[in-house]
Amino acid sequence: MRLTDPVADLLTRIRNAIRSRHQKVDVPASKLKLEIARILKEEGYIANFKPVEEEGHKVLRIYLKYSNSDEAAISNLARVSKPGCRVYVRRSEIPRVLGGMGINILTTPRGVMTGRQARKEGLGGEILCEVW
């Protein structure tokens, strides 16, 4: 099965795993997904992640994060730029997610980063997704 939008698949798997209260979720690995997972960990939305190999396939294992009251750290993830409709922004146009309560993840000429980092470094790019 060929995926047309691997990033949307990653977000959907995380969303479904959180709704089912899973501790971890496995997704097919790629460099972009590793970078997204790195940002989610840095920003405190997931507990951890690690690339593993299962049956000859590279898999990204993401450990989800919940509070003491069983509340997920991620309340939602939304895909912004889609394969059929890419969304590019200048550094001055990077939107704030929920007034700064959430993050957006962008691909820039200097790699994958949050909207906050891109604004600070004066870079625009493609908005992959929003997390809050």
C-alpha positions in Angstrom: 0.0 0.0 0.0 1.4 3.3 -1.1 0.7 6.3 1.1 -0.1 9.6 -0.6 0.3 11.6 2.6 2.7 10.0 5.1 2.5 13.0 7.5 -1.3 12.9 7.7 -1.0 9.2 8.3 1.5 9.9 11.2 -0.9 12.5 12.7 -3.9 10.2 12.4 -2.1 7.3 14.0 -1.1 9.5 17.0 -4.6 10.9 17.3 -6.2 7.4 17.2 -3.7 6.1 19.8 -4.4 8.9 22.2 -8.2 8.4 21.9 -7.7 4.7 22.6 -5.4 5.6 25.6 -2.4 3.6 24.2 1.0 4.1 25.7 2.9 3.9 22.4 2.2 3.9 18.7 4.3 2.5 15.8 4.5 4.3 12.4 6.6 3.6 9.3 9.8 5.7 9.7 11.1 8.4 7.5 13.5 11.4 8.0 10.6 13.9 8.1 8.6 11.8 10.6 11.8 11.6 12.8 12.1 15.4 12.7 8.4 15.8 13.6 8.8 13.4 16.5 11.9 15.3 17.7 10.0 18.5 17.8 7.0 17.0 19.6 9.4 15.6 22.2 11.3 18.9 22.6 8.0 20.8 23.0 6.7 18.3 25.6 3.9 16.7 23.6 5.2 13.2 23.6 7.2 11.3 26.2 9.8 9.8 23.8 10.4 8.2 20.4 12.9 5.8 19.0 13.5 4.3 15.5 13.4 0.5 15.6 13.5 -2.2 13.0 10.8 -4.8 12.8 10.7 -7.6 10.2 13.2 -5.6 8.0 11.1 -2.4 8.1 12.2 0.8 9.8 9.5 1.8 12.3 9.2 4.9 14.5 7.9 4.0 17.9 6.3 7.0 19.6 5.7 6.9 23.4 2.6 9.1 24.2 2.5 11.4 27.2 -0.4 11.6 29.7 -0.8 13.7 32.9 -1.5 12.2 36.3 -5.2 12.7 35.7 -4.9 10.6 32.5 -5.2 13.7 30.3 -3.2 13.5 27.0 -0.5 16.1 26.4 -1.8 16.4 22.9 -5.4 17.5 22.6 -5.4 17.7 18.8 -3.2 17.6 15.7 -4.3 19.1 12.4 -2.7 18.8 9.0 -2.3 22.2 7.4 -0.5 21.8 4.1 -1.8 18.9 2.1 -0.4 17.2 -1.1 -3.3 18.7 -3.1 -3.1 22.2 -1.5 0.3 23.2 -0.1 0.4 26.1 2.4 3.6 28.2 2.3 4.1 31.3 4.5 6.6 34.1 4.8 8.2 34.6 8.2 5.9 37.6 8.9 2.8 35.4 8.0 3.5 32.4 10.4 0.3 32.1 12.4 0.1 31.6 16.2 -1.7 28.4 17.2 -4.4 29.1 19.9 -2.7 32.4 20.8 0.6 30.7 21.5 -0.9 27.8 23.4 0.0 25.4 20.6 2.7 25.0 18.0 2.9 24.7 14.3 5.6 22.6 12.6 7.2 24.0 9.4 9.7 22.8 6.8 12.1 25.6 6.1 15.3 25.8 4.0 17.2 25.1 7.3 15.2 22.0 8.2 12.0 21.2 10.2 11.3 23.5 13.1 8.5 25.1 15.1 6.8 28.3 14.0 8.4 30.1 16.9 11.9 29.0 15.9 11.3 30.0 12.2 10.0 33.4 13.3 13.1 33.9 15.4 15.5 32.9 12.6 13.6 34.9 10.0 12.5 32.0 7.9 9.3 31.1 6.1 8.3 27.7 4.8 5.6 25.1 4.4 3.3 24.6 7.4 3.1 20.9 7.9 0.8 20.7 10.9 -0.5 22.4 14.1 -0.4 20.7 17.5 -2.2 21.8 20.6 
